[in-house]
Amino acid sequence: MLEFRTDYLEDLSVEVVRSLLSYRADLPAIVTCRDKREGGAIDYPETLRIDVLLAALDTGAEFVDLEYANFLNPGVRSRIEAGLARNPEGRLILSAHDFRGPFESVERLYDEILAACPQAVPKLVYTAKHINDCFAAFDLMHGAEKPVIALCMGQPGLISRVLAPKVGSLVTFASLDEASGTAPGQVSLEQFRGLYRYDSIDAETELFGVIADPVAHSASPAIHNACFAEQRMNKLYLPLLVEGGRGRLYDFLDNVLARPWLDFRGFSVTIPHKHSALEYVRRKSACIEPLAQLIGAANTLIMPTGRSIAAYNTDYAGALDAIRAGLGAKDDALDGLTVAVVGAGGVARAIVAGLCDAGAEVTIYNRTVERAEQLADDFDCAFSGLDGLDQLDAQLVVNCTSIGMHPNVDRSPVPEDALKPGMTVFDTVYNPVETLLLEQAQAAGARTVDGVTMFVNQAMAQFKLFTNQEGNPHLMREVVVRSL
């Protein structure tokens, strides 16, 4: 279906709209002439905007979109109702927008619109200040008995646009390309049909996603959706921007568990939520695999029925396999290896646990020395502040921070002069593939291991947990490198 946003046209006239509609071939059309107060481009007078909608109906447009607030004007309402009476095949969309945040009650507004015009399609679009604001739109569509459109603007609202066919929105909106969006957070047609496999989404689609802040950089949706497509699985993987601290994450997971009809079945969890994800599952007295319990962080949550939740950690094995491959070493080669781990977050906990378990001599370096000390106490190893990196003396250096990650690619967590020939340097950051740290390590004559290797390893383990099937590591790496 095509939407004609006629409020973007200069020298707008009834004749122009009629001419435009003649070019749509057999595609259904929505004609909109948006009031500037609700996001319109050019501030055309109300009379012309109504003339345009009436001309569209007379020319055979399937839908016209009018602001509900303007429909309440008796003069506007009588003209629109007369136009619909002349063209019974046409439908009216009555829309309401709030660019500041969520409506006070999206359900009440929906009821008001239908009370004013029972034949109309309510369209309710508001800005999601947080991903948790999307659930009100999902609830509305889940319980609606008549056609409805409900979408959330902004990056936190992206999932409401992608999940339209899953949750029952009459339509969703895509831009022709990334530069021509008409609302904040609008997804391009290419992303809809490629990355998010929009044409295969239906009411039975099972949902997965990566919980992170930030999340736009993540390659996880690309690799998991590519593997779902290759194996013809009715599953979809989404980027889930969960901003805020532990409480906001808990709210999000509570919202998901309260709505098993959404069919969320699993999550990847990354910065900054790995500790909190494990604690959430612990508070639910739910299943935690022993390895995740030992590490004290979860990077994978599984919800087999949508009503229960379990925690796992695939970083441990993914990182150790990447390190061994980078060293060209066998299983016992880590015993006695001197290792500097930079960072003390969730990834660091998994890698430190694995290295200590393999017998390596680990020193943890972190900006907040207290966090480094706490992690070191947990695994009986040494610790230091970042200033200790000036005297770095280790066979293996592992960056477990986000320093150097896109878009801040001109930063490195390790002083350049601390890198020496004979070292192996492993950066868990995978975007970009070759970070500044790895570039400087290569220049110093050190061996390097990129974050893509670990990323693919842990994603393979997650895919198995999500689907009980093996993923395709070659496809995953190809997709990651291409997407970056």
Buried (B, 14 or more C-beta within 10 A) or exposed (E): EBBBBBBBBEEBBBEBBBEBBEEBEEEEBBBBBBBEEBBBBBEBEBEBBBBBBBBBBBBBBBBBBBBBBBBEBEEBBEBBBEBBEEBEEBBBBBBBBBBEBBBEEBBEBBEBBBEBBEEBBBBBBBBBBBBBBBBBBBBBBEEBEEBBBBBBBBBBBBBBBBBBBBBBBBBBBBBEEEEEBBBBBBBBBEBBEBBBBBEBBEEEBBBBBBBBBBBEBBBBBBBBBBBBBEBEBEBBBBBBBBBBEBEBBBBBBBBBBEBEEBBBBBBBBBBBBBBBBBBBBBEBEBBBBEBBBBBBBBBBBBBEEBEBBBBBBBBBBBBBBBBBEBBEEEEEBBEEBEBBBBBBBBBBBBBBBBBBBBEBBBBBBBBEBEBBBBBBEBBEBBBBBBEBBEEBEBBBBBBBBBBBBBEEBEEBBBEEEBBBEEBBBBBBBBBBBBBBBBBBBBEBEBBBBBBBBBBBBBBBBBBEBBBEEEBBBEBBBBBBBEBB
